[in-house]
Amino acid sequence: MPRLSLVLLSVVLCLAGFRLAPAAQRPADLESIKAEPNLERRARSALDFAKASVKPVLKAYEQSDPQRGTQLLMQIQEAVELAHQALSATGKNARKNPKHFKRAEIQTRNLVKQLQGLSRDLNYDEREVVESVMDRVSAINDQLLLAIMTKKK
């Protein structure tokens, strides 16, 4: 019986530790992400920023603030381009070291799906900006996928 209580106590302490651990904070802006010296972390943070910015875009359009929505969409595009540039700047071969490249490919693919859903939720005349950002993110996704899947000659 004492063994069971020790196990339960350790489980409770572990769960309490998870609750007390500080949550990962999303960077406030792209400038703080650009200041990150580690290129892989910069890419990850930029893509996390882009992912977290999709819902505020929809809220901006719902609140009849298309300028704010367009500004957020441009930030999403800039964040994805920043992530792609950071991964390219590492100088690593995506085929030999695919970890960060594959994570970025998966995140950009999911971002394209989120943007497609956002486009469906908006009025027809508001979709043009979303679709241009979606096309750019999709192009970067294709570049990442090709870098992972093809051999250098």
Buried (B, 14 or more C-beta within 10 A) or exposed (E): EEEEEEEEEEEEEEEEEEEEEEEEEEBEEBEEBBEBEEBBEBBBBBBBBBBEBBEBBBEBBEEEEBEBBBEBBEBBBBBBBBBBBBBBEBEBEBEEEBEBBBBBBEBBBBBBEBBBEBBEBBEEEBBEBBEEBBEBBBEBBEBBBEBBEEEEE
